[in-house]
Amino acid sequence: MSARLTVIGLGKLGLPLAAFYATRGATVCGVDRDERRVRAIVERATIDLDNEQGLRSAIEGLEDGRLSFTTNTAAAVGASDHVIIVVPVIARAHGAVDFTAMESACDAVASNLKPGTTVIIETTLPVGTTRKRLTPLLERSGLTLGRDLFVAFSPERVLVSRIFTDLERYPKIVGGVDASSGARAASFYEAHLKAPVWQVRNTETAEFVKLAETCYRTTSIALANELAMIADAKDIDMLEIIRGANSQPYSNILEPGIGVGGHCLPVYPFLLEESGVDAPLIERGRAINASMGEYGVRRLEAALGGLAGKTVLILGVSFRPGVQETAFSPAFDVRDALVERGARVLACDPLYSDDQLAALGFTPGKIPQPDADAVVLQTAHEQFQPFDPNDFPRAAVVLDGRNVLDRTAIESAGKRYLGIGR
C-alpha cells in the first residue's frame, strides 16, 4: 500500500515536494490555507509551475488522483499516515523570528491527527524548536509521542528552480524527537528517494546540520568579500588572487560579489542566534555580506565624482540568475544607497515586467538606456551577457557586481570598469 502523505504549505518548496512524492508512488494531498493559491494550482494558472524545472509536467502527468490540493487541513491530515510541514518561519533581516505560520500549522495538524501518524518538519528552524516548541503543539492531539505519534525534523536542502534534481542529489538528513520517530521518518524517505537517507541522533542534530551548512556558506562568502575589499585598496585583481590561492588544494576561496540574497544566507544566522548561542564570526560574516551593496555604490560614487543628479541603471533585481525571486535581494540595498546619494535609479530585469518592477519600488529601465550615466550589474542573468557597452553611450562607469562582464570590451569602449575586488 502506498504512503498517504499530506504536505502542509504549497509555496515554492511545498508544491514541488507534493508533486515529487506523488511521482514517487505516494498518494499526496497538498494543503494551503490560501484559497486563491489552491485554485490557481488546480487550474494550472500559477507561474510557479513554470519557474520550477519539471513541475508543470509532473503535475499534469498525475491525472490518476494520486495528487490533489485542498484548503481542508482536517480532511487531508485525517486521511494520511505521514505529514510534511513546510510553511514559513520568518527570520527577518533585523533578527526577529516569527513562528506564527508554523505554530498555526502545527495546531491545525494536531486537531486532526490519527494514531500512528508521522509528522516531519522540513522548514529550517533554530536548534531545539522541533522538540521544545512544536512537538508540544502536536501532542495536543492527545496521542502519545513515540507510541502513536511520531515527530521528526528533516531540513530541506534544495534550491528553487531545481528542487526535483536536488532531492535526488543530496543525502536526506533526518532526526526524530525519539528513536522510533527518527526510524519512521527515515523509512518514509528511503521508500521515496534515490538519494541516501542519513538518520542522525535527534531533531537538534538535524536542525543544526542545516544551520551549519548555510553559516559555512555565509562566512565563506564573507571571507571572499573582505579579501576583495583589501584587493581594491591595494589595486590588485581579486580574480588573480583566487586563481593563485585555489591552486593549492587546501584553499577554496569563493568569488566576491555585490551582496547575497534569498531566504537562507542573509537570515539563517539569526536562527542560530535564536538557538541561544553566541556566534560572533558568523554574525560578522553576515554583516560583511549585507554591506556589499553600500560598498559597491561607494566605489561608483568615487569613480563618478558624486552621484547627485546622475542616472544609474541596475541590471537585475532578482537575487539569483534565472530565478524570479527577490527575497532580500541586494538590488534593494543598491537602489537605496544610490537614492540616498541623489541618483536617479532605473532597473531592468528580463524576469519581471515593468508593472512588477514598479510594484517592487523600482523605476523601470531598459536596454539600450541612452541616458544612463552608469550601469550596475547586480544579477548575472544570461540575458545580460554578452554586455554591449554601446547600449549605454553616455555611461562613464560600469560596476560589474558579479565579476562576469568582459572588462576589455568595456574599457575598449572608453568606459571605466569596476568590479568587486577588481
Number of C-alpha atoms within 10 A of each C-alpha: 6 12 17 20 27 30 29 29 25 23 15 17 21 22 24 27 24 27 29 23 21 25 18 13 15 22 22 28 28 27 28 22 15 12 13 12 19 21 15 13 21 14 9 15 13 16 12 20 20 14 18 20 17 18 22 19 12 17 23 11 12 14 10 8 10 18 23 22 21 19 20 15 21 15 15 25 26 16 16 22 17 23 24 23 22 26 26 20 18 20 22 16 16 9 15 13 17 13 17 12 15 21 17 13 22 22 18 19 25 22 18 17 29 19 15 17 24 24 29 26 25 21 21 27 28 22 24 20 18 22 19 11 12 19 20 15 20 26 19 15 18 14 18 14 18 17 12 15 22 29 29 30 31 29 23 19 19 16 14 18 22 15 22 21 13 16 19 15 15 14 16 22 23 29 28 30 22 17 16 17 28 26 17 21 24 23 13 16 19 15 14 17 17 15 15 15 19 16 22 19 15 20 29 21 19 27 27 20 19 23 23 15 12 19 24 15 17 26 21 18 24 27 19 22 27 17 20 25 21 14 18 18 11 10 11 15 15 24 19 12 15 19 13 11 14 14 10 9 7 8 12 14 17 16 20 28 25 29 28 25 20 16 19 19 22 26 24 27 26 23 23 22 17 19 15 11 10 11 12 10 11 22 17 15 24 24 15 19 27 21 18 25 25 19 19 23 23 17 16 24 19 10 18 17 9 14 23 15 13 20 21 27 29 26 25 26 29 27 24 20 16 16 14 19 19 18 16 22 23 28 27 19 19 25 24 17 18 24 16 12 16 15 20 19 23 20 25 20 24 17 17 17 12 17 12 13 19 13 10 13 12 20 16 19 19 17 14 13 19 13 15 24 22 26 24 25 24 30 26 21 18 11 13 17 11 11 16 16 21 13 15 21 18 16 24 19 24 26 24 25 25 18 22 15 21 15 18 10 15 19 15 10 13 13 20 17 20 21 27 27 27 19
